[in-house]
Amino acid sequence: MNPNPISPNAKNPNTRNPPIIQVRNLGFRYDDEPVLAEINFDVQPGDFVAVVGPNGGGKTTLMRLILGLLSPQQGTIHVFGQLPGQQPDRIGYVPQHTNIASGFPATVEQVVLMGLAQGKRRGFRYTAEERARAARAMERAGVHALAHRRMNELSGGQRQRTLIARALITAPDLLILDEPLSNIDPYGRQCILETLIGLDTGTTVVMVSHDLGITANAVTDIIAVNRYALASDSPQLTPDMLALMYGVHEAGCPVHSQLQQLMEAQTATQNTTQNTTQACQHAHH
């Protein structure tokens, strides 16, 4: 399957501000195994983009290419108008897997301060200004009240929001998160989404997720990835996107039935969002 991977409307850089991320004809493979091919999309300032697709479809590889951790073998990527990795201070990154274990004895504040590159070279000795930056990041991520709690005392959702605060301490213009909702209970997932939605409008967010129902109620744009990509400037998946990601069942089940199930899941999520939002603002789960 080789769909036209570029959206004709708001993803066209000629119709909006210069993009934060611009990807053109991107291709990448591991050894002889193609992972990404003919990838085209733009991410505009202030977008909240969900990158969705099946496991093994290339989502994490795409994020690593954007971050400059891997190099394109075909095509180009520009981030803030430059090659990836040229402006790391403008990017916050929350990886799918972190080397901070749940039993790590550091406090929330100490983990957040680790987001300062210079601090990593001198242990836990920080200036008053650096601690103030950490306080602002914790406030934005909704974990300020947990500043002196140890990581091994936190729930999964609290630990994930702590890692988001660590990524926010440098006040990045672009925040990239790889599966931040994975292995988090529904309440914790919604609280994390509320945290991301509540960020300054100038912060561009790119979030990898497999949870199609919940992300569709939070994001402004969706990029479906499964070797190829389809980009949409709306939070709704299309039948073409579902076909790219999952194909058509051999038993004859059409793709539109999957779309119907997704719409039902989105409706169910919307019905619970209002109840959860207020609770997230007063609790630290």
C-alpha positions as CSV (number, residue, x, y, z in Angstrom):
1,M,0.0,0.0,0.0
2,N,1.4,3.4,-1.0
3,P,-1.1,6.2,-0.3
4,N,-0.4,9.8,-1.1
5,P,1.3,10.8,2.2
6,I,0.9,14.5,2.1
7,S,-2.1,16.5,3.1
8,P,-3.2,19.2,0.6
9,N,-4.6,21.7,3.1
10,A,-3.2,23.1,6.4
11,K,-0.1,20.9,6.2
12,N,1.1,23.0,3.2
13,P,3.8,25.3,4.5
14,N,2.7,28.0,2.0
15,T,-0.6,28.4,3.8
16,R,0.5,29.0,7.4
17,N,3.5,30.0,9.5
18,P,6.9,28.4,8.9
19,P,6.6,24.9,10.3
20,I,8.3,23.8,13.5
21,I,8.9,20.4,11.9
22,Q,9.1,19.8,8.1
23,V,9.5,16.3,6.7
24,R,9.9,15.6,3.0
25,N,10.2,12.3,1.3
26,L,11.7,10.7,4.4
27,G,12.9,7.1,4.1
28,F,14.7,4.9,6.7
29,R,15.6,1.2,7.0
30,Y,17.3,-1.0,9.5
31,D,19.7,-3.2,7.5
32,D,17.6,-4.5,4.6
33,E,14.3,-3.9,6.4
34,P,12.4,-0.7,5.3
35,V,10.8,1.0,8.3
36,L,9.7,4.4,6.8
37,A,9.1,5.4,3.2
38,E,7.9,8.6,1.4
39,I,7.0,10.4,4.7
40,N,5.8,14.0,4.2
41,F,4.2,16.3,6.8
42,D,4.6,19.6,8.6
43,V,4.0,20.4,12.3
44,Q,3.0,24.0,12.8
45,P,3.6,26.2,15.9
46,G,1.1,25.5,18.7
47,D,-0.1,22.2,17.2
48,F,-0.9,19.3,19.5
49,V,-0.1,16.3,17.2
50,A,-0.9,12.6,17.9
51,V,1.3,10.2,16.0
52,V,-0.6,6.9,15.9
53,G,-0.1,3.5,14.3
54,P,0.5,-0.2,15.0
55,N,3.5,-1.5,17.0
56,G,6.5,-1.8,14.7
57,G,5.0,0.7,12.2
58,G,7.9,3.2,12.6
59,K,6.5,5.7,15.1
60,T,9.5,5.6,17.6
61,T,12.0,5.6,14.7
62,L,10.3,8.7,13.3
63,M,10.7,10.5,16.7
64,R,14.4,9.5,16.9
65,L,14.9,10.9,13.4
66,I,13.2,14.2,14.4
67,L,15.4,14.4,17.5
68,G,18.6,13.8,15.5
69,L,19.3,10.5,17.2
70,L,19.2,8.8,13.8
71,S,20.0,10.2,10.4
72,P,17.6,10.0,7.3
73,Q,18.8,7.7,4.6
74,Q,16.4,9.4,2.1
75,G,14.7,12.8,2.1
76,T,15.0,15.6,4.6
77,I,13.9,16.7,8.1
78,H,14.1,20.3,9.3
79,V,13.3,21.3,12.9
80,F,13.1,25.0,13.5
81,G,14.4,25.4,10.0
82,Q,17.6,23.5,10.7
83,L,18.8,19.9,10.6
84,P,17.7,17.8,13.6
85,G,19.8,18.1,16.7
86,Q,21.0,21.6,16.1
87,Q,18.8,23.3,18.8
88,P,18.4,20.8,21.6
89,D,17.6,23.5,24.2
90,R,14.4,24.2,22.3
91,I,13.1,20.6,22.6
92,G,11.8,18.7,25.5
93,Y,11.7,14.9,25.2
94,V,9.9,12.2,27.2
95,P,11.1,8.8,26.0
96,Q,9.0,5.7,26.0
97,H,11.5,4.0,28.3
98,T,13.4,5.8,31.0
99,N,16.4,4.8,33.1
100,I,14.7,6.2,36.1
101,A,13.3,3.1,37.8
102,S,10.2,3.2,40.1
103,G,12.5,2.4,43.0
104,F,14.8,5.4,42.4
105,P,15.2,7.2,45.7
106,A,15.4,10.8,44.3
107,T,12.6,13.3,45.0
108,V,10.3,14.7,42.3
109,E,12.2,18.0,42.5
110,Q,15.5,16.3,42.1
111,V,14.3,14.4,39.0
112,V,12.9,17.5,37.4
113,L,16.2,19.4,38.0
114,M,18.0,16.6,36.1
115,G,16.4,18.2,33.0
116,L,19.1,20.9,33.3
117,A,22.1,19.5,31.3
118,Q,24.6,21.4,33.3
119,G,23.2,20.0,36.5
120,K,23.8,16.5,35.5
121,R,27.6,17.1,35.8
122,R,27.5,18.3,39.4
123,G,25.0,16.1,41.3
124,F,22.1,17.7,43.2
125,R,23.7,21.2,43.8
126,Y,21.5,23.8,42.2
127,T,21.1,27.6,42.4
128,A,18.0,29.4,43.6
129,E,17.2,30.3,40.0
130,E,17.4,26.7,38.9
131,R,15.1,25.6,41.7
132,A,12.7,28.3,40.7
133,R,12.7,27.0,37.1
134,A,12.0,23.5,38.5
135,A,9.1,24.9,40.5
136,R,7.6,26.5,37.4
137,A,7.9,23.2,35.5
138,M,6.3,21.2,38.3
139,E,3.5,23.7,38.5
140,R,2.9,23.3,34.7
141,A,2.9,19.5,35.0
142,G,0.7,19.5,38.0
143,V,3.2,17.9,40.4
144,H,4.3,20.9,42.5
145,A,2.6,19.5,45.6
146,L,4.7,16.3,45.2
147,A,8.1,18.1,45.0
148,H,9.5,16.4,48.1
149,R,7.9,13.0,47.5
150,R,10.3,10.2,46.4
151,M,9.8,8.6,43.0
152,N,9.2,5.2,44.5
153,E,6.2,6.6,46.4
154,L,4.4,7.8,43.3
155,S,1.7,6.2,41.1
156,G,2.5,5.6,37.4
157,G,0.6,8.7,36.4
158,Q,2.5,10.8,38.9
159,R,5.8,9.5,37.7
160,Q,4.9,10.2,34.1
161,R,3.9,13.8,34.9
162,T,7.2,14.2,36.8
163,L,9.1,13.2,33.6
164,I,7.0,15.7,31.7
165,A,8.0,18.4,34.2
166,R,11.7,17.4,33.7
167,A,11.2,17.9,30.0
168,L,9.6,21.3,30.6
169,I,12.3,22.8,32.8
170,T,14.1,24.3,29.9
171,A,10.8,25.9,28.7
172,P,11.0,24.1,25.3
173,D,9.2,25.4,22.2
174,L,8.7,21.7,21.1
175,L,7.7,18.8,23.4
176,I,8.0,15.3,22.1
177,L,6.5,12.4,24.0
178,D,6.8,8.7,23.1
179,E,3.9,6.7,24.5
180,P,3.4,8.8,27.7
181,L,0.0,7.1,28.3
182,S,1.3,3.6,28.1
183,N,0.7,1.4,31.2
184,I,-1.2,4.2,32.9
185,D,-4.7,3.8,34.4
186,P,-7.6,5.7,32.6
187,Y,-7.7,8.3,35.3
188,G,-4.0,8.9,35.2
189,R,-4.1,9.1,31.3
190,Q,-6.7,11.8,31.4
191,C,-4.8,13.8,34.0
192,I,-1.7,13.6,31.8
193,L,-3.7,14.8,28.8
194,E,-5.1,17.7,30.9
195,T,-1.5,18.6,31.7
196,L,-0.5,18.7,28.1
197,I,-3.7,20.5,27.0
198,G,-3.0,23.2,29.6
199,L,0.5,24.0,28.4
200,D,1.1,27.5,26.9
201,T,-0.3,27.9,23.4
202,G,3.2,28.6,22.2
203,T,4.3,25.1,23.1
204,T,4.1,22.6,20.2
205,V,3.4,19.0,21.3
206,V,4.1,15.8,19.3
207,M,2.8,12.7,21.1
208,V,3.2,9.1,20.0
209,S,0.2,7.1,21.2
210,H,-1.6,3.8,20.5
211,D,-4.7,5.0,22.4
212,L,-6.8,6.3,19.5
213,G,-10.0,7.0,21.5
214,I,-8.5,9.2,24.2
215,T,-6.1,11.2,22.1
216,A,-8.7,12.2,19.6
217,N,-10.4,14.3,22.3
218,A,-7.2,16.3,23.0
219,V,-5.2,16.8,19.9
220,T,-5.5,19.3,17.0
221,D,-3.8,17.0,14.3
222,I,-3.2,13.4,13.7
223,I,-0.4,11.6,11.7
224,A,-1.0,8.0,11.0
225,V,2.2,6.0,10.5
226,N,2.7,2.5,9.3
227,R,5.8,2.6,7.1
228,Y,4.0,5.3,5.1
229,A,2.1,8.2,6.7
230,L,-1.1,10.2,6.3
231,A,-1.4,13.6,8.0
232,S,-4.7,15.3,8.9
233,D,-5.2,18.8,10.3
234,S,-8.1,17.6,12.4
235,P,-8.4,15.3,15.5
236,Q,-10.5,12.7,13.6
237,L,-9.1,9.5,12.0
238,T,-10.3,8.8,8.5
239,P,-11.1,5.5,6.9
240,D,-7.9,5.9,4.8
241,M,-5.9,6.3,8.0
242,L,-7.4,3.2,9.5
243,A,-6.7,1.3,6.2
244,L,-3.1,2.4,6.3
245,M,-2.7,1.3,9.9
246,Y,-4.7,-1.8,10.0
247,G,-5.9,-2.8,6.5
248,V,-9.2,-4.6,5.9
249,H,-10.0,-7.8,7.7
250,E,-9.7,-10.9,5.5
251,A,-13.1,-12.1,6.9
252,G,-14.7,-9.2,5.0
253,C,-15.1,-6.8,7.9
254,P,-14.8,-3.3,6.3
255,V,-12.7,-0.6,7.7
256,H,-15.7,1.6,8.4
257,S,-16.7,-0.8,11.2
258,Q,-13.4,-0.1,12.9
259,L,-14.1,3.6,12.5
260,Q,-17.5,3.2,14.1
261,Q,-16.0,1.4,17.1
262,L,-13.4,4.2,17.4
263,M,-16.2,6.9,17.3
264,E,-18.0,5.0,20.0
265,A,-14.8,4.9,22.1
266,Q,-14.3,8.7,21.5
267,T,-17.8,9.4,22.6
268,A,-17.4,7.3,25.8
269,T,-14.1,9.2,26.5
270,Q,-15.8,12.6,26.0
271,N,-18.5,11.6,28.5
272,T,-15.9,10.9,31.2
273,T,-13.7,13.9,30.4
274,Q,-15.7,16.5,32.2
275,N,-15.9,14.4,35.4
276,T,-12.2,13.7,35.3
277,T,-10.9,17.2,34.5
278,Q,-12.1,18.8,37.7
279,A,-10.7,15.9,39.7
280,C,-7.3,16.2,38.0
281,Q,-7.1,19.8,39.0
282,H,-7.5,19.0,42.7
283,A,-5.7,15.6,42.9
284,H,-2.2,14.5,42.1
285,H,-2.6,11.0,40.8
